[in-house]
Amino acid sequence: CAKMPKPSQDNDRDLTFCRILLAELEDHHDAWPFLNPVNIKTVPGYRKVIKKPMDFSTIREKLCSCQYQNLEMFIIDVNLVFDNCEKFNEDNSEIGRAGHNMRKFFERRWTELLKSN
Ligand SMILES: CO[C@H](O)CCc1ccc(O)cc1
């Protein structure tokens, strides 16, 4: 049938989940490398290596300006933060480990939230 708009309660649920998940990511002990955009002027190689920079403050801005159609689009941006981190940092480094810890935390929390529904 014609593409029907998603019922608003699904959109409300997705938005609530994004807000909960982002707040928990921002508050996490290991969030510090990801809170703000990497300064591409001071970090050699970053601009060339990382094609799509992403960070929690940019995700916060997108969420607050209705730029996420659904939970999936939000999860794609969060995973981009961690994929960029893996690409640019050794696993056995301060920031590399923080990225792995944050990804594990995020995977667990969004699956828990979706199961709660
Ligand atoms: C999320 O952090 C970025 O991967 C940049 C990591 C980085 C920044 C400055 C350095 O001297 C080394 C690594």
The ligand as a MOL file (V3000), in Angstrom:
LIG
                    3D

  0  0  0     0  0            999 V3000
M  V30 BEGIN CTAB
M  V30 COUNTS 13 13 0 0 0
M  V30 BEGIN ATOM
M  V30 1 C 38.5860 10.0120 19.3550 0
M  V30 2 O 39.9610 10.4630 19.3610 0
M  V30 3 C 40.5240 10.4830 18.0200 0
M  V30 4 O 40.6610 9.1600 17.5990 0
M  V30 5 C 41.8580 11.2430 18.0280 0
M  V30 6 C 42.8590 10.4510 18.8090 0
M  V30 7 C 44.1730 11.1570 19.0050 0
M  V30 8 C 44.2770 12.5270 19.1610 0
M  V30 9 C 45.4940 13.1220 19.3780 0
M  V30 10 C 46.6440 12.3310 19.4530 0
M  V30 11 O 47.8730 12.8820 19.6830 0
M  V30 12 C 46.5300 10.9460 19.2830 0
M  V30 13 C 45.3070 10.3760 19.0730 0
M  V30 END ATOM
M  V30 BEGIN BOND
M  V30 1 1 1 2
M  V30 2 1 2 3
M  V30 3 1 3 4
M  V30 4 1 3 5
M  V30 5 1 5 6
M  V30 6 1 6 7
M  V30 7 1 7 8
M  V30 8 2 7 13
M  V30 9 2 8 9
M  V30 10 1 9 10
M  V30 11 1 10 11
M  V30 12 2 10 12
M  V30 13 1 12 13
M  V30 END BOND
M  V30 END CTAB
M  END
